[in-house]
Amino acid sequence: MSNIDDDIKPVRSSGNLFRDVSLPNAELEHLRASLAGKIMRVLDDDGLTAKQAHKLTGVDEADFSRIRKVKLERFTVDRLMTILNRLGQDVEISVDVHPRRPATSSTRPGLL
């Protein structure tokens, strides 16, 4: 009988899970997830509940709950950045542009 661990093989990540699993708009999804993670970290570091964060920022409590549950469909990058600003954070984004590397057996290119 085969052990399930024998069927699992490690692969090298591109650093973007969304690209690795060939999801559309991988870079955008990665950025949104990163910003949401920063929001969660600020809330945790400051010990803020969704209700307290709402009082501090004016952002709906439900939005903080969605961010905590990583339900990011309704959030744009600029909205997430605005939330971070309202939480007293400066947001700095750096963009590097370069040609895509050819796909290897362990990574697949993102879709446009």
Jmol script that loads the backbone (N, CA, C; Angstrom):
load data "model"
ATOM      1  N   MET A   1       0.842  -1.173   0.000  1.00  0.00           N
ATOM      2  CA  MET A   1       0.000   0.000   0.000  1.00  0.00           C
ATOM      3  C   MET A   1       0.892   1.243   0.000  1.00  0.00           C
ATOM      4  N   SER A   2       0.514   2.248  -0.777  1.00  0.00           N
ATOM      5  CA  SER A   2       1.278   3.474  -0.921  1.00  0.00           C
ATOM      6  C   SER A   2       0.984   4.443   0.223  1.00  0.00           C
ATOM      7  N   ASN A   3       2.020   5.030   0.736  1.00  0.00           N
ATOM      8  CA  ASN A   3       1.884   6.059   1.760  1.00  0.00           C
ATOM      9  C   ASN A   3       1.590   7.385   1.063  1.00  0.00           C
ATOM     10  N   ILE A   4       0.604   8.147   1.561  1.00  0.00           N
ATOM     11  CA  ILE A   4       0.227   9.407   0.912  1.00  0.00           C
ATOM     12  C   ILE A   4       1.408  10.370   0.849  1.00  0.00           C
ATOM     13  N   ASP A   5       2.318  10.312   1.838  1.00  0.00           N
ATOM     14  CA  ASP A   5       3.481  11.194   1.836  1.00  0.00           C
ATOM     15  C   ASP A   5       4.406  10.907   0.659  1.00  0.00           C
ATOM     16  N   ASP A   6       4.373   9.690   0.139  1.00  0.00           N
ATOM     17  CA  ASP A   6       5.197   9.340  -1.007  1.00  0.00           C
ATOM     18  C   ASP A   6       4.734  10.064  -2.268  1.00  0.00           C
ATOM     19  N   ASP A   7       3.457  10.459  -2.309  1.00  0.00           N
ATOM     20  CA  ASP A   7       2.906  11.128  -3.480  1.00  0.00           C
ATOM     21  C   ASP A   7       3.104  12.642  -3.448  1.00  0.00           C
ATOM     22  N   ILE A   8       3.510  13.179  -2.309  1.00  0.00           N
ATOM     23  CA  ILE A   8       3.687  14.628  -2.167  1.00  0.00           C
ATOM     24  C   ILE A   8       5.138  14.969  -2.444  1.00  0.00           C
ATOM     25  N   LYS A   9       5.327  15.872  -3.400  1.00  0.00           N
ATOM     26  CA  LYS A   9       6.674  16.287  -3.749  1.00  0.00           C
ATOM     27  C   LYS A   9       6.793  17.798  -3.553  1.00  0.00           C
ATOM     28  N   PRO A  10       7.853  18.258  -2.882  1.00  0.00           N
ATOM     29  CA  PRO A  10       8.016  19.699  -2.685  1.00  0.00           C
ATOM     30  C   PRO A  10       8.307  20.393  -4.011  1.00  0.00           C
ATOM     31  N   VAL A  11       7.813  21.606  -4.137  1.00  0.00           N
ATOM     32  CA  VAL A  11       8.104  22.424  -5.315  1.00  0.00           C
ATOM     33  C   VAL A  11       8.584  23.782  -4.832  1.00  0.00           C
ATOM     34  N   ARG A  12       9.382  24.418  -5.638  1.00  0.00           N
ATOM     35  CA  ARG A  12       9.890  25.742  -5.317  1.00  0.00           C
ATOM     36  C   ARG A  12       8.809  26.772  -5.652  1.00  0.00           C
ATOM     37  N   SER A  13       8.545  27.650  -4.719  1.00  0.00           N
ATOM     38  CA  SER A  13       7.532  28.692  -4.910  1.00  0.00           C
ATOM     39  C   SER A  13       8.138  29.900  -5.615  1.00  0.00           C
ATOM     40  N   SER A  14       7.305  30.587  -6.349  1.00  0.00           N
ATOM     41  CA  SER A  14       7.730  31.835  -6.983  1.00  0.00           C
ATOM     42  C   SER A  14       7.701  32.985  -5.983  1.00  0.00           C
ATOM     43  N   GLY A  15       7.132  32.737  -4.804  1.00  0.00           N
ATOM     44  CA  GLY A  15       6.936  33.808  -3.827  1.00  0.00           C
ATOM     45  C   GLY A  15       5.532  34.380  -3.904  1.00  0.00           C
ATOM     46  N   ASN A  16       4.763  33.918  -4.882  1.00  0.00           N
ATOM     47  CA  ASN A  16       3.382  34.370  -5.049  1.00  0.00           C
ATOM     48  C   ASN A  16       2.518  33.119  -5.233  1.00  0.00           C
ATOM     49  N   LEU A  17       1.854  32.720  -4.165  1.00  0.00           N
ATOM     50  CA  LEU A  17       1.015  31.522  -4.197  1.00  0.00           C
ATOM     51  C   LEU A  17      -0.032  31.596  -5.299  1.00  0.00           C
ATOM     52  N   PHE A  18      -0.592  32.782  -5.516  1.00  0.00           N
ATOM     53  CA  PHE A  18      -1.633  32.946  -6.525  1.00  0.00           C
ATOM     54  C   PHE A  18      -1.083  32.646  -7.921  1.00  0.00           C
ATOM     55  N   ARG A  19       0.153  33.040  -8.177  1.00  0.00           N
ATOM     56  CA  ARG A  19       0.784  32.734  -9.464  1.00  0.00           C
ATOM     57  C   ARG A  19       1.098  31.242  -9.545  1.00  0.00           C
ATOM     58  N   ASP A  20       1.564  30.683  -8.432  1.00  0.00           N
ATOM     59  CA  ASP A  20       1.955  29.275  -8.423  1.00  0.00           C
ATOM     60  C   ASP A  20       0.793  28.353  -8.761  1.00  0.00           C
ATOM     61  N   VAL A  21      -0.425  28.749  -8.387  1.00  0.00           N
ATOM     62  CA  VAL A  21      -1.590  27.915  -8.695  1.00  0.00           C
ATOM     63  C   VAL A  21      -2.358  28.444  -9.904  1.00  0.00           C
ATOM     64  N   SER A  22      -1.709  29.334 -10.663  1.00  0.00           N
ATOM     65  CA  SER A  22      -2.227  29.856 -11.941  1.00  0.00           C
ATOM     66  C   SER A  22      -3.570  30.564 -11.829  1.00  0.00           C
ATOM     67  N   LEU A  23      -3.757  31.323 -10.746  1.00  0.00           N
ATOM     68  CA  LEU A  23      -4.983  32.114 -10.631  1.00  0.00           C
ATOM     69  C   LEU A  23      -4.866  33.385 -11.458  1.00  0.00           C
ATOM     70  N   PRO A  24      -5.988  33.845 -12.017  1.00  0.00           N
ATOM     71  CA  PRO A  24      -5.950  35.104 -12.763  1.00  0.00           C
ATOM     72  C   PRO A  24      -5.624  36.262 -11.826  1.00  0.00           C
ATOM     73  N   ASN A  25      -4.990  37.289 -12.360  1.00  0.00           N
ATOM     74  CA  ASN A  25      -4.641  38.496 -11.598  1.00  0.00           C
ATOM     75  C   ASN A  25      -3.818  38.163 -10.357  1.00  0.00           C
ATOM     76  N   ALA A  26      -2.866  37.275 -10.515  1.00  0.00           N
ATOM     77  CA  ALA A  26      -2.084  36.773  -9.381  1.00  0.00           C
ATOM     78  C   ALA A  26      -1.369  37.891  -8.629  1.00  0.00           C
ATOM     79  N   GLU A  27      -0.802  38.842  -9.343  1.00  0.00           N
ATOM     80  CA  GLU A  27      -0.058  39.912  -8.679  1.00  0.00           C
ATOM     81  C   GLU A  27      -0.996  40.799  -7.863  1.00  0.00           C
ATOM     82  N   LEU A  28      -2.164  41.110  -8.419  1.00  0.00           N
ATOM     83  CA  LEU A  28      -3.156  41.911  -7.705  1.00  0.00           C
ATOM     84  C   LEU A  28      -3.638  41.181  -6.452  1.00  0.00           C
ATOM     85  N   GLU A  29      -3.940  39.901  -6.573  1.00  0.00           N
ATOM     86  CA  GLU A  29      -4.407  39.130  -5.428  1.00  0.00           C
ATOM     87  C   GLU A  29      -3.330  39.035  -4.352  1.00  0.00           C
ATOM     88  N   HIS A  30      -2.088  38.887  -4.774  1.00  0.00           N
ATOM     89  CA  HIS A  30      -0.978  38.827  -3.826  1.00  0.00           C
ATOM     90  C   HIS A  30      -0.858  40.154  -3.069  1.00  0.00           C
ATOM     91  N   LEU A  31      -0.983  41.273  -3.775  1.00  0.00           N
ATOM     92  CA  LEU A  31      -0.908  42.584  -3.140  1.00  0.00           C
ATOM     93  C   LEU A  31      -2.061  42.787  -2.163  1.00  0.00           C
ATOM     94  N   ARG A  32      -3.266  42.431  -2.581  1.00  0.00           N
ATOM     95  CA  ARG A  32      -4.417  42.581  -1.676  1.00  0.00           C
ATOM     96  C   ARG A  32      -4.244  41.731  -0.424  1.00  0.00           C
ATOM     97  N   ALA A  33      -3.791  40.504  -0.586  1.00  0.00           N
ATOM     98  CA  ALA A  33      -3.576  39.628   0.567  1.00  0.00           C
ATOM     99  C   ALA A  33      -2.488  40.184   1.485  1.00  0.00           C
ATOM    100  N   SER A  34      -1.444  40.740   0.901  1.00  0.00           N
ATOM    101  CA  SER A  34      -0.365  41.327   1.711  1.00  0.00           C
ATOM    102  C   SER A  34      -0.868  42.518   2.513  1.00  0.00           C
ATOM    103  N   LEU A  35      -1.652  43.395   1.874  1.00  0.00           N
ATOM    104  CA  LEU A  35      -2.200  44.552   2.578  1.00  0.00           C
ATOM    105  C   LEU A  35      -3.172  44.113   3.671  1.00  0.00           C
ATOM    106  N   ALA A  36      -3.996  43.126   3.386  1.00  0.00           N
ATOM    107  CA  ALA A  36      -4.930  42.610   4.401  1.00  0.00           C
ATOM    108  C   ALA A  36      -4.153  42.028   5.580  1.00  0.00           C
ATOM    109  N   GLY A  37      -3.067  41.340   5.298  1.00  0.00           N
ATOM    110  CA  GLY A  37      -2.226  40.803   6.361  1.00  0.00           C
ATOM    111  C   GLY A  37      -1.646  41.900   7.237  1.00  0.00           C
ATOM    112  N   LYS A  38      -1.252  42.998   6.621  1.00  0.00           N
ATOM    113  CA  LYS A  38      -0.733  44.139   7.388  1.00  0.00           C
ATOM    114  C   LYS A  38      -1.824  44.726   8.281  1.00  0.00           C
ATOM    115  N   ILE A  39      -3.042  44.811   7.750  1.00  0.00           N
ATOM    116  CA  ILE A  39      -4.162  45.317   8.550  1.00  0.00           C
ATOM    117  C   ILE A  39      -4.380  44.413   9.761  1.00  0.00           C
ATOM    118  N   MET A  40      -4.391  43.110   9.538  1.00  0.00           N
ATOM    119  CA  MET A  40      -4.586  42.166  10.640  1.00  0.00           C
ATOM    120  C   MET A  40      -3.472  42.300  11.678  1.00  0.00           C
ATOM    121  N   ARG A  41      -2.260  42.505  11.211  1.00  0.00           N
ATOM    122  CA  ARG A  41      -1.138  42.650  12.142  1.00  0.00           C
ATOM    123  C   ARG A  41      -1.311  43.904  13.006  1.00  0.00           C
ATOM    124  N   VAL A  42      -1.733  45.026  12.387  1.00  0.00           N
ATOM    125  CA  VAL A  42      -1.954  46.259  13.152  1.00  0.00           C
ATOM    126  C   VAL A  42      -3.053  46.039  14.190  1.00  0.00           C
ATOM    127  N   LEU A  43      -4.147  45.405  13.777  1.00  0.00           N
ATOM    128  CA  LEU A  43      -5.244  45.143  14.715  1.00  0.00           C
ATOM    129  C   LEU A  43      -4.758  44.282  15.877  1.00  0.00           C
ATOM    130  N   ASP A  44      -3.998  43.239  15.569  1.00  0.00           N
ATOM    131  CA  ASP A  44      -3.490  42.348  16.612  1.00  0.00           C
ATOM    132  C   ASP A  44      -2.491  43.069  17.521  1.00  0.00           C
ATOM    133  N   ASP A  45      -1.551  43.800  16.912  1.00  0.00           N
ATOM    134  CA  ASP A  45      -0.529  44.495  17.700  1.00  0.00           C
ATOM    135  C   ASP A  45      -1.147  45.530  18.634  1.00  0.00           C
ATOM    136  N   ASP A  46      -2.210  46.198  18.156  1.00  0.00           N
ATOM    137  CA  ASP A  46      -2.874  47.221  18.965  1.00  0.00           C
ATOM    138  C   ASP A  46      -4.008  46.652  19.818  1.00  0.00           C
ATOM    139  N   GLY A  47      -4.276  45.352  19.686  1.00  0.00           N
ATOM    140  CA  GLY A  47      -5.331  44.706  20.460  1.00  0.00           C
ATOM    141  C   GLY A  47      -6.716  45.252  20.143  1.00  0.00           C
ATOM    142  N   LEU A  48      -6.946  45.582  18.878  1.00  0.00           N
ATOM    143  CA  LEU A  48      -8.217  46.183  18.467  1.00  0.00           C
ATOM    144  C   LEU A  48      -9.224  45.140  18.006  1.00  0.00           C
ATOM    145  N   THR A  49     -10.441  45.257  18.497  1.00  0.00           N
ATOM    146  CA  THR A  49     -11.544  44.462  17.971  1.00  0.00           C
ATOM    147  C   THR A  49     -12.072  45.179  16.734  1.00  0.00           C
ATOM    148  N   ALA A  50     -12.958  44.511  15.995  1.00  0.00           N
ATOM    149  CA  ALA A  50     -13.578  45.141  14.823  1.00  0.00           C
ATOM    150  C   ALA A  50     -14.355  46.389  15.249  1.00  0.00           C
ATOM    151  N   LYS A  51     -15.003  46.303  16.383  1.00  0.00           N
ATOM    152  CA  LYS A  51     -15.790  47.445  16.879  1.00  0.00           C
ATOM    153  C   LYS A  51     -14.883  48.632  17.233  1.00  0.00           C
ATOM    154  N   GLN A  52     -13.783  48.360  17.890  1.00  0.00           N
ATOM    155  CA  GLN A  52     -12.842  49.420  18.244  1.00  0.00           C
ATOM    156  C   GLN A  52     -12.195  50.015  16.993  1.00  0.00           C
ATOM    157  N   ALA A  53     -11.848  49.150  16.043  1.00  0.00           N
ATOM    158  CA  ALA A  53     -11.252  49.627  14.794  1.00  0.00           C
ATOM    159  C   ALA A  53     -12.235  50.504  14.030  1.00  0.00           C
ATOM    160  N   HIS A  54     -13.517  50.133  14.063  1.00  0.00           N
ATOM    161  CA  HIS A  54     -14.555  50.946  13.414  1.00  0.00           C
ATOM    162  C   HIS A  54     -14.604  52.341  14.046  1.00  0.00           C
ATOM    163  N   LYS A  55     -14.603  52.396  15.370  1.00  0.00           N
ATOM    164  CA  LYS A  55     -14.661  53.696  16.067  1.00  0.00           C
ATOM    165  C   LYS A  55     -13.441  54.545  15.740  1.00  0.00           C
ATOM    166  N   LEU A  56     -12.303  53.901  15.590  1.00  0.00           N
ATOM    167  CA  LEU A  56     -11.054  54.614  15.303  1.00  0.00           C
ATOM    168  C   LEU A  56     -10.987  55.117  13.861  1.00  0.00           C
ATOM    169  N   THR A  57     -11.526  54.330  12.924  1.00  0.00           N
ATOM    170  CA  THR A  57     -11.318  54.614  11.496  1.00  0.00           C
ATOM    171  C   THR A  57     -12.558  55.041  10.726  1.00  0.00           C
ATOM    172  N   GLY A  58     -13.738  54.689  11.235  1.00  0.00           N
ATOM    173  CA  GLY A  58     -14.965  54.935  10.483  1.00  0.00           C
ATOM    174  C   GLY A  58     -15.257  53.846   9.460  1.00  0.00           C
ATOM    175  N   VAL A  59     -14.399  52.847   9.371  1.00  0.00           N
ATOM    176  CA  VAL A  59     -14.595  51.717   8.454  1.00  0.00           C
ATOM    177  C   VAL A  59     -15.551  50.739   9.131  1.00  0.00           C
ATOM    178  N   ASP A  60     -16.507  50.214   8.363  1.00  0.00           N
ATOM    179  CA  ASP A  60     -17.503  49.296   8.925  1.00  0.00           C
ATOM    180  C   ASP A  60     -16.860  48.125   9.662  1.00  0.00           C
ATOM    181  N   GLU A  61     -17.477  47.751  10.786  1.00  0.00           N
ATOM    182  CA  GLU A  61     -17.018  46.586  11.541  1.00  0.00           C
ATOM    183  C   GLU A  61     -16.991  45.346  10.653  1.00  0.00           C
ATOM    184  N   ALA A  62     -18.016  45.213   9.822  1.00  0.00           N
ATOM    185  CA  ALA A  62     -18.111  44.032   8.948  1.00  0.00           C
ATOM    186  C   ALA A  62     -16.917  43.939   8.003  1.00  0.00           C
ATOM    187  N   ASP A  63     -16.386  45.091   7.592  1.00  0.00           N
ATOM    188  CA  ASP A  63     -15.218  45.069   6.708  1.00  0.00           C
ATOM    189  C   ASP A  63     -14.002  44.500   7.424  1.00  0.00           C
ATOM    190  N   PHE A  64     -13.831  44.854   8.692  1.00  0.00           N
ATOM    191  CA  PHE A  64     -12.714  44.280   9.447  1.00  0.00           C
ATOM    192  C   PHE A  64     -12.900  42.775   9.628  1.00  0.00           C
ATOM    193  N   SER A  65     -14.135  42.355   9.831  1.00  0.00           N
ATOM    194  CA  SER A  65     -14.408  40.917   9.943  1.00  0.00           C
ATOM    195  C   SER A  65     -14.105  40.207   8.630  1.00  0.00           C
ATOM    196  N   ARG A  66     -14.468  40.815   7.503  1.00  0.00           N
ATOM    197  CA  ARG A  66     -14.172  40.219   6.195  1.00  0.00           C
ATOM    198  C   ARG A  66     -12.666  40.106   5.985  1.00  0.00           C
ATOM    199  N   ILE A  67     -11.946  41.150   6.368  1.00  0.00           N
ATOM    200  CA  ILE A  67     -10.492  41.119   6.211  1.00  0.00           C
ATOM    201  C   ILE A  67      -9.906  39.998   7.056  1.00  0.00           C
ATOM    202  N   ARG A  68     -10.361  39.855   8.291  1.00  0.00           N
ATOM    203  CA  ARG A  68      -9.863  38.786   9.165  1.00  0.00           C
ATOM    204  C   ARG A  68     -10.162  37.406   8.582  1.00  0.00           C
ATOM    205  N   LYS A  69     -11.288  37.272   7.884  1.00  0.00           N
ATOM    206  CA  LYS A  69     -11.665  35.986   7.277  1.00  0.00           C
ATOM    207  C   LYS A  69     -11.075  35.830   5.874  1.00  0.00           C
ATOM    208  N   VAL A  70     -10.274  36.797   5.445  1.00  0.00           N
ATOM    209  CA  VAL A  70      -9.628  36.837   4.132  1.00  0.00           C
ATOM    210  C   VAL A  70     -10.662  36.729   3.021  1.00  0.00           C
ATOM    211  N   LYS A  71     -11.764  37.402   3.198  1.00  0.00           N
ATOM    212  CA  LYS A  71     -12.784  37.525   2.154  1.00  0.00           C
ATOM    213  C   LYS A  71     -12.587  38.900   1.529  1.00  0.00           C
ATOM    214  N   LEU A  72     -11.694  38.957   0.552  1.00  0.00           N
ATOM    215  CA  LEU A  72     -11.205  40.235   0.041  1.00  0.00           C
ATOM    216  C   LEU A  72     -11.824  40.657  -1.285  1.00  0.00           C
ATOM    217  N   GLU A  73     -12.829  39.925  -1.761  1.00  0.00           N
ATOM    218  CA  GLU A  73     -13.392  40.192  -3.082  1.00  0.00           C
ATOM    219  C   GLU A  73     -13.846  41.638  -3.252  1.00  0.00           C
ATOM    220  N   ARG A  74     -14.397  42.228  -2.207  1.00  0.00           N
ATOM    221  CA  ARG A  74     -14.958  43.570  -2.345  1.00  0.00           C
ATOM    222  C   ARG A  74     -13.977  44.683  -2.003  1.00  0.00           C
ATOM    223  N   PHE A  75     -12.714  44.332  -1.766  1.00  0.00           N
ATOM    224  CA  PHE A  75     -11.717  45.338  -1.408  1.00  0.00           C
ATOM    225  C   PHE A  75     -10.785  45.629  -2.579  1.00  0.00           C
ATOM    226  N   THR A  76     -10.617  46.903  -2.864  1.00  0.00           N
ATOM    227  CA  THR A  76      -9.617  47.319  -3.845  1.00  0.00           C
ATOM    228  C   THR A  76      -8.322  47.607  -3.103  1.00  0.00           C
ATOM    229  N   VAL A  77      -7.238  47.675  -3.842  1.00  0.00           N
ATOM    230  CA  VAL A  77      -5.943  47.978  -3.243  1.00  0.00           C
ATOM    231  C   VAL A  77      -5.987  49.350  -2.569  1.00  0.00           C
ATOM    232  N   ASP A  78      -6.585  50.329  -3.249  1.00  0.00           N
ATOM    233  CA  ASP A  78      -6.611  51.660  -2.647  1.00  0.00           C
ATOM    234  C   ASP A  78      -7.465  51.697  -1.387  1.00  0.00           C
ATOM    235  N   ARG A  79      -8.520  50.908  -1.328  1.00  0.00           N
ATOM    236  CA  ARG A  79      -9.344  50.862  -0.117  1.00  0.00           C
ATOM    237  C   ARG A  79      -8.568  50.241   1.048  1.00  0.00           C
ATOM    238  N   LEU A  80      -7.831  49.184   0.784  1.00  0.00           N
ATOM    239  CA  LEU A  80      -7.015  48.561   1.826  1.00  0.00           C
ATOM    240  C   LEU A  80      -5.928  49.518   2.306  1.00  0.00           C
ATOM    241  N   MET A  81      -5.335  50.269   1.374  1.00  0.00           N
ATOM    242  CA  MET A  81      -4.327  51.259   1.747  1.00  0.00           C
ATOM    243  C   MET A  81      -4.947  52.370   2.593  1.00  0.00           C
ATOM    244  N   THR A  82      -6.153  52.788   2.252  1.00  0.00           N
ATOM    245  CA  THR A  82      -6.858  53.810   3.029  1.00  0.00           C
ATOM    246  C   THR A  82      -7.118  53.323   4.448  1.00  0.00           C
ATOM    247  N   ILE A  83      -7.518  52.071   4.583  1.00  0.00           N
ATOM    248  CA  ILE A  83      -7.755  51.504   5.916  1.00  0.00           C
ATOM    249  C   ILE A  83      -6.465  51.532   6.730  1.00  0.00           C
ATOM    250  N   LEU A  84      -5.359  51.144   6.125  1.00  0.00           N
ATOM    251  CA  LEU A  84      -4.079  51.195   6.825  1.00  0.00           C
ATOM    252  C   LEU A  84      -3.739  52.629   7.242  1.00  0.00           C
ATOM    253  N   ASN A  85      -3.971  53.591   6.347  1.00  0.00           N
ATOM    254  CA  ASN A  85      -3.730  55.000   6.690  1.00  0.00           C
ATOM    255  C   ASN A  85      -4.572  55.423   7.882  1.00  0.00           C
ATOM    256  N   ARG A  86      -5.834  55.030   7.881  1.00  0.00           N
ATOM    257  CA  ARG A  86      -6.726  55.390   8.988  1.00  0.00           C
ATOM    258  C   ARG A  86      -6.329  54.705  10.290  1.00  0.00           C
ATOM    259  N   LEU A  87      -5.605  53.611  10.181  1.00  0.00           N
ATOM    260  CA  LEU A  87      -5.085  52.929  11.366  1.00  0.00           C
ATOM    261  C   LEU A  87      -3.744  53.520  11.798  1.00  0.00           C
ATOM    262  N   GLY A  88      -3.374  54.648  11.188  1.00  0.00           N
ATOM    263  CA  GLY A  88      -2.149  55.346  11.570  1.00  0.00           C
ATOM    264  C   GLY A  88      -0.891  54.791  10.945  1.00  0.00           C
ATOM    265  N   GLN A  89      -1.032  54.102   9.818  1.00  0.00           N
ATOM    266  CA  GLN A  89       0.116  53.495   9.146  1.00  0.00           C
ATOM    267  C   GLN A  89       0.438  54.262   7.863  1.00  0.00           C
ATOM    268  N   ASP A  90       1.720  54.431   7.592  1.00  0.00           N
ATOM    269  CA  ASP A  90       2.159  54.935   6.295  1.00  0.00           C
ATOM    270  C   ASP A  90       2.362  53.733   5.391  1.00  0.00           C
ATOM    271  N   VAL A  91       1.871  53.821   4.165  1.00  0.00           N
ATOM    272  CA  VAL A  91       1.988  52.721   3.207  1.00  0.00           C
ATOM    273  C   VAL A  91       2.950  53.152   2.113  1.00  0.00           C
ATOM    274  N   GLU A  92       3.928  52.318   1.879  1.00  0.00           N
ATOM    275  CA  GLU A  92       4.900  52.586   0.829  1.00  0.00           C
ATOM    276  C   GLU A  92       4.948  51.360  -0.076  1.00  0.00           C
ATOM    277  N   ILE A  93       4.699  51.567  -1.355  1.00  0.00           N
ATOM    278  CA  ILE A  93       4.686  50.464  -2.312  1.00  0.00           C
ATOM    279  C   ILE A  93       5.835  50.676  -3.297  1.00  0.00           C
ATOM    280  N   SER A  94       6.563  49.626  -3.564  1.00  0.00           N
ATOM    281  CA  SER A  94       7.647  49.661  -4.535  1.00  0.00           C
ATOM    282  C   SER A  94       7.279  48.719  -5.680  1.00  0.00           C
ATOM    283  N   VAL A  95       7.488  49.157  -6.894  1.00  0.00           N
ATOM    284  CA  VAL A  95       7.136  48.342  -8.057  1.00  0.00           C
ATOM    285  C   VAL A  95       8.389  48.086  -8.888  1.00  0.00           C
ATOM    286  N   ASP A  96       8.647  46.836  -9.145  1.00  0.00           N
ATOM    287  CA  ASP A  96       9.723  46.444 -10.043  1.00  0.00           C
ATOM    288  C   ASP A  96       9.081  45.819 -11.271  1.00  0.00           C
ATOM    289  N   VAL A  97       9.536  46.214 -12.438  1.00  0.00           N
ATOM    290  CA  VAL A  97       9.002  45.666 -13.679  1.00  0.00           C
ATOM    291  C   VAL A  97      10.153  45.020 -14.435  1.00  0.00           C
ATOM    292  N   HIS A  98       9.935  43.778 -14.835  1.00  0.00           N
ATOM    293  CA  HIS A  98      10.947  43.052 -15.596  1.00  0.00           C
ATOM    294  C   HIS A  98      10.259  41.971 -16.408  1.00  0.00           C
ATOM    295  N   PRO A  99      10.911  41.495 -17.464  1.00  0.00           N
ATOM    296  CA  PRO A  99      10.300  40.435 -18.269  1.00  0.00           C
ATOM    297  C   PRO A  99      10.081  39.185 -17.431  1.00  0.00           C
ATOM    298  N   ARG A 100       9.031  38.469 -17.748  1.00  0.00           N
ATOM    299  CA  ARG A 100       8.757  37.210 -17.045  1.00  0.00           C
ATOM    300  C   ARG A 100       9.811  36.181 -17.392  1.00  0.00           C
ATOM    301  N   ARG A 101      10.126  35.384 -16.394  1.00  0.00           N
ATOM    302  CA  ARG A 101      11.038  34.262 -16.626  1.00  0.00           C
ATOM    303  C   ARG A 101      10.242  33.134 -17.262  1.00  0.00           C
ATOM    304  N   PRO A 102      10.868  32.333 -18.086  1.00  0.00           N
ATOM    305  CA  PRO A 102      10.144  31.189 -18.650  1.00  0.00           C
ATOM    306  C   PRO A 102       9.683  30.253 -17.550  1.00  0.00           C
ATOM    307  N   ALA A 103       8.552  29.619 -17.773  1.00  0.00           N
ATOM    308  CA  ALA A 103       8.004  28.678 -16.783  1.00  0.00           C
ATOM    309  C   ALA A 103       8.922  27.487 -16.652  1.00  0.00           C
ATOM    310  N   THR A 104       9.033  26.983 -15.430  1.00  0.00           N
ATOM    311  CA  THR A 104       9.811  25.757 -15.185  1.00  0.00           C
ATOM    312  C   THR A 104       8.825  24.683 -14.749  1.00  0.00           C
ATOM    313  N   SER A 105       9.319  23.548 -14.494  1.00  0.00           N
ATOM    314  CA  SER A 105       8.422  22.458 -14.068  1.00  0.00           C
ATOM    315  C   SER A 105       7.843  22.722 -12.677  1.00  0.00           C
ATOM    316  N   SER A 106       8.499  23.589 -11.886  1.00  0.00           N
ATOM    317  CA  SER A 106       8.018  23.825 -10.523  1.00  0.00           C
ATOM    318  C   SER A 106       7.188  25.099 -10.390  1.00  0.00           C
ATOM    319  N   THR A 107       7.202  25.967 -11.392  1.00  0.00           N
ATOM    320  CA  THR A 107       6.370  27.175 -11.350  1.00  0.00           C
ATOM    321  C   THR A 107       5.700  27.352 -12.697  1.00  0.00           C
ATOM    322  N   ARG A 108       4.561  28.016 -12.665  1.00  0.00           N
ATOM    323  CA  ARG A 108       3.840  28.300 -13.902  1.00  0.00           C
ATOM    324  C   ARG A 108       3.610  29.802 -13.982  1.00  0.00           C
ATOM    325  N   PRO A 109       3.615  30.387 -15.183  1.00  0.00           N
ATOM    326  CA  PRO A 109       3.415  31.825 -15.290  1.00  0.00           C
ATOM    327  C   PRO A 109       1.973  32.205 -14.951  1.00  0.00           C
ATOM    328  N   GLY A 110       1.810  33.430 -14.450  1.00  0.00           N
ATOM    329  CA  GLY A 110       0.464  33.959 -14.175  1.00  0.00           C
ATOM    330  C   GLY A 110      -0.241  34.304 -15.474  1.00  0.00           C
ATOM    331  N   LEU A 111      -1.545  34.393 -15.407  1.00  0.00           N
ATOM    332  CA  LEU A 111      -2.352  34.744 -16.567  1.00  0.00           C
ATOM    333  C   LEU A 111      -2.639  36.229 -16.562  1.00  0.00           C
ATOM    334  N   LEU A 112      -2.779  36.817 -17.705  1.00  0.00           N
ATOM    335  CA  LEU A 112      -3.154  38.230 -17.796  1.00  0.00           C
ATOM    336  C   LEU A 112      -4.634  38.374 -17.852  1.00  0.00           C
TER     337      LEU A 112
END
end "model"
wireframe off; spacefill off
backbone 0.3
color backbone group
